[in-house]
Amino acid sequence: MTATVTYESNLRTTCLHLQSGSAIETDAPTDNKGKGERFSPTDLIATGLGACMITTMGIKAETMDIILDGAKVEVTKVMVSDPRRIGKIVAHVTMPILNLDDKTKEILERVARTCPVERSLHPDVELDIAFNWL
């Protein structure tokens, strides 16, 4: 088992990662009867994409003796209706100054674009992924 999710009340849950004991609380978004005071479940999916992209880049970078400290992904989730779902995820990656050649940048970008979360998303979810190399 990976995690437990407990409904606390008022459209809020506590998600417990069993291996580490770390917890995340969720809340329904304000446009769906919630208070929007925590990540919503769909926020976690979009944020998970950004985290997976940068983590897989980090794994590959380590094998290439590249340090990605300071790399950042800005994530925007766009909901659609009928049915209500994530329609689009914008993930813009800003890389620290690394002075890498184009081939190395291409390798790292490809790794990010094929991370496990990206491959797990439904094909109807539009992805706008961009990289900014400083």
TORPA-983945 format. One record per residue (C-alpha): residue number from 1; residue in one letter; z, y, x. Coordinates in pm, 1 decimal, m for minus. Example, Ala and Ser with C-alpha at 12.3 -4.5 7.8 and 13.67 -1.06 7.14 Angstrom:
<sites>
<seq:1; type:a; pz:780.0; py:m450.0; px:1230.0>
<seq:2; type:s; pz:714.0; py:m106.0; px:1367.0>
</sites>
This chain:
<sites>
<seq:1; type:m; pz:0.0; py:0.0; px:0.0>
<seq:2; type:t; pz:m88.6; py:348.4; px:123.8>
<seq:3; type:a; pz:109.4; py:580.7; px:m99.3>
<seq:4; type:t; pz:304.9; py:624.0; px:m417.7>
<seq:5; type:v; pz:243.1; py:899.3; px:m669.7>
<seq:6; type:t; pz:529.2; py:993.0; px:m900.3>
<seq:7; type:y; pz:484.9; py:1217.6; px:m1202.9>
<seq:8; type:e; pz:768.1; py:1469.3; px:m1187.8>
<seq:9; type:s; pz:700.3; py:1670.8; px:m1506.9>
<seq:10; type:n; pz:508.2; py:1983.3; px:m1602.7>
<seq:11; type:l; pz:179.9; py:1844.4; px:m1461.3>
<seq:12; type:r; pz:329.0; py:1805.6; px:m1112.1>
<seq:13; type:t; pz:337.9; py:1495.4; px:m890.2>
<seq:14; type:t; pz:495.8; py:1396.9; px:m561.9>
<seq:15; type:c; pz:274.1; py:1188.2; px:m335.3>
<seq:16; type:l; pz:457.7; py:988.6; px:m68.9>
<seq:17; type:h; pz:272.3; py:849.7; px:234.0>
<seq:18; type:l; pz:452.2; py:522.0; px:293.9>
<seq:19; type:q; pz:382.2; py:477.7; px:665.6>
<seq:20; type:s; pz:506.6; py:822.8; px:768.6>
<seq:21; type:g; pz:733.2; py:922.7; px:484.0>
<seq:22; type:s; pz:558.6; py:1259.5; px:452.0>
<seq:23; type:a; pz:516.5; py:1401.7; px:103.1>
<seq:24; type:i; pz:272.4; py:1628.8; px:m74.9>
<seq:25; type:e; pz:333.3; py:1781.4; px:m415.0>
<seq:26; type:t; pz:42.3; py:1847.3; px:m649.5>
<seq:27; type:d; pz:7.6; py:2072.6; px:m950.0>
<seq:28; type:a; pz:m260.5; py:2104.0; px:m1211.4>
<seq:29; type:p; pz:m484.9; py:2406.3; px:m1148.8>
<seq:30; type:t; pz:m446.1; py:2720.9; px:m1356.2>
<seq:31; type:d; pz:m781.7; py:2658.7; px:m1525.6>
<seq:32; type:n; pz:m654.9; py:2321.7; px:m1650.6>
<seq:33; type:k; pz:m308.3; py:2391.8; px:m1794.0>
<seq:34; type:g; pz:m126.0; py:2399.2; px:m1459.0>
<seq:35; type:k; pz:61.3; py:2660.8; px:m1263.0>
<seq:36; type:g; pz:m159.6; py:2631.6; px:m953.9>
<seq:37; type:e; pz:146.6; py:2642.8; px:m729.8>
<seq:38; type:r; pz:43.1; py:2343.8; px:m516.6>
<seq:39; type:f; pz:m276.1; py:2166.0; px:m417.6>
<seq:40; type:s; pz:m444.0; py:2012.6; px:m721.1>
<seq:41; type:p; pz:m576.3; py:1656.1; px:m690.0>
<seq:42; type:t; pz:m932.0; py:1790.6; px:m661.2>
<seq:43; type:d; pz:m816.3; py:2042.1; px:m398.4>
<seq:44; type:l; pz:m694.2; py:1743.4; px:m197.3>
<seq:45; type:i; pz:m1037.1; py:1581.4; px:m214.2>
<seq:46; type:a; pz:m1213.2; py:1895.7; px:m88.5>
<seq:47; type:t; pz:m946.9; py:1957.1; px:175.5>
<seq:48; type:g; pz:m963.7; py:1591.3; px:273.1>
<seq:49; type:l; pz:m1332.4; py:1637.5; px:349.2>
<seq:50; type:g; pz:m1256.0; py:1924.6; px:586.4>
<seq:51; type:a; pz:m972.9; py:1732.4; px:752.6>
<seq:52; type:c; pz:m1187.6; py:1421.3; px:790.9>
<seq:53; type:m; pz:m1478.4; py:1617.9; px:937.6>
<seq:54; type:i; pz:m1266.2; py:1788.7; px:1202.0>
<seq:55; type:t; pz:m1065.4; py:1472.6; px:1277.7>
<seq:56; type:t; pz:m1375.2; py:1259.4; px:1337.0>
<seq:57; type:m; pz:m1518.7; py:1536.7; px:1554.1>
<seq:58; type:g; pz:m1191.0; py:1533.7; px:1748.8>
<seq:59; type:i; pz:m1210.8; py:1157.4; px:1797.4>
<seq:60; type:k; pz:m1566.0; py:1184.2; px:1929.8>
<seq:61; type:a; pz:m1481.3; py:1491.2; px:2140.3>
<seq:62; type:e; pz:m1199.9; py:1301.9; px:2313.9>
<seq:63; type:t; pz:m1450.1; py:1036.4; px:2427.1>
<seq:64; type:m; pz:m1660.7; py:1319.0; px:2571.8>
<seq:65; type:d; pz:m1366.3; py:1496.1; px:2741.7>
<seq:66; type:i; pz:m1399.8; py:1795.9; px:2509.4>
<seq:67; type:i; pz:m1094.4; py:1972.0; px:2367.6>
<seq:68; type:l; pz:m1145.1; py:2101.8; px:2012.3>
<seq:69; type:d; pz:m807.9; py:2275.9; px:1979.4>
<seq:70; type:g; pz:m845.6; py:2573.0; px:1748.7>
<seq:71; type:a; pz:m1143.5; py:2437.8; px:1554.0>
<seq:72; type:k; pz:m1112.8; py:2535.9; px:1188.1>
<seq:73; type:v; pz:m1272.4; py:2433.1; px:858.5>
<seq:74; type:e; pz:m1273.9; py:2673.2; px:564.2>
<seq:75; type:v; pz:m1309.2; py:2474.7; px:242.3>
<seq:76; type:t; pz:m1409.4; py:2595.5; px:m103.5>
<seq:77; type:k; pz:m1414.5; py:2365.0; px:m404.6>
<seq:78; type:v; pz:m1634.6; py:2448.2; px:m703.8>
<seq:79; type:m; pz:m1561.1; py:2276.8; px:m1032.9>
<seq:80; type:v; pz:m1818.8; py:2212.8; px:m1306.1>
<seq:81; type:s; pz:m1778.6; py:2099.0; px:m1664.7>
<seq:82; type:d; pz:m1926.7; py:1833.3; px:m1890.8>
<seq:83; type:p; pz:m1782.7; py:1627.5; px:m1743.8>
<seq:84; type:r; pz:m1515.1; py:1823.2; px:m1557.6>
<seq:85; type:r; pz:m1551.8; py:1731.5; px:m1190.7>
<seq:86; type:i; pz:m1608.4; py:1869.7; px:m843.4>
<seq:87; type:g; pz:m1963.8; py:2000.9; px:m843.8>
<seq:88; type:k; pz:m1978.0; py:2146.6; px:m494.7>
<seq:89; type:i; pz:m1775.3; py:2159.3; px:m176.0>
<seq:90; type:v; pz:m1839.4; py:2430.1; px:81.3>
<seq:91; type:a; pz:m1710.0; py:2341.5; px:427.5>
<seq:92; type:h; pz:m1771.5; py:2596.1; px:701.2>
<seq:93; type:v; pz:m1661.2; py:2486.1; px:1046.6>
<seq:94; type:t; pz:m1579.7; py:2742.3; px:1314.9>
<seq:95; type:m; pz:m1562.2; py:2597.9; px:1663.1>
<seq:96; type:p; pz:m1374.6; py:2753.7; px:1954.6>
<seq:97; type:i; pz:m1567.5; py:2879.8; px:2256.6>
<seq:98; type:l; pz:m1670.0; py:2560.7; px:2435.5>
<seq:99; type:n; pz:m2001.2; py:2641.9; px:2606.3>
<seq:100; type:l; pz:m2157.3; py:2312.7; px:2497.0>
<seq:101; type:d; pz:m2525.1; py:2227.9; px:2518.9>
<seq:102; type:d; pz:m2729.1; py:2182.9; px:2200.7>
<seq:103; type:k; pz:m2735.3; py:1801.8; px:2231.2>
<seq:104; type:t; pz:m2353.9; py:1781.8; px:2242.2>
<seq:105; type:k; pz:m2321.9; py:2019.9; px:1946.4>
<seq:106; type:e; pz:m2571.0; py:1804.6; px:1753.2>
<seq:107; type:i; pz:m2368.1; py:1488.8; px:1824.8>
<seq:108; type:l; pz:m2043.6; py:1649.6; px:1705.8>
<seq:109; type:e; pz:m2205.8; py:1791.9; px:1393.7>
<seq:110; type:r; pz:m2359.3; py:1453.3; px:1305.7>
<seq:111; type:v; pz:m2018.6; py:1286.8; px:1339.4>
<seq:112; type:a; pz:m1867.1; py:1544.2; px:1101.8>
<seq:113; type:r; pz:m2148.1; py:1511.3; px:847.1>
<seq:114; type:t; pz:m2103.5; py:1133.4; px:834.0>
<seq:115; type:c; pz:m1723.8; py:1113.5; px:822.9>
<seq:116; type:p; pz:m1565.7; py:853.7; px:590.9>
<seq:117; type:v; pz:m1470.3; py:1107.3; px:322.4>
<seq:118; type:e; pz:m1822.5; py:1252.6; px:314.8>
<seq:119; type:r; pz:m1961.4; py:901.7; px:274.9>
<seq:120; type:s; pz:m1713.8; py:833.0; px:m7.1>
<seq:121; type:l; pz:m1810.4; py:1130.7; px:m222.4>
<seq:122; type:h; pz:m2038.7; py:1080.0; px:m520.6>
<seq:123; type:p; pz:m2398.2; py:1183.9; px:m443.2>
<seq:124; type:d; pz:m2387.5; py:1435.6; px:m730.8>
<seq:125; type:v; pz:m2133.3; py:1644.7; px:m537.5>
<seq:126; type:e; pz:m2333.2; py:1914.8; px:m361.8>
<seq:127; type:l; pz:m2222.5; py:1973.5; px:m2.8>
<seq:128; type:d; pz:m2272.2; py:2302.0; px:179.2>
<seq:129; type:i; pz:m2170.1; py:2225.3; px:536.2>
<seq:130; type:a; pz:m2225.2; py:2480.8; px:810.9>
<seq:131; type:f; pz:m2114.6; py:2514.6; px:1174.0>
<seq:132; type:n; pz:m2038.1; py:2833.9; px:1361.8>
<seq:133; type:w; pz:m2029.2; py:2780.4; px:1739.7>
<seq:134; type:l; pz:m1863.1; py:3075.3; px:1909.1>
</sites>
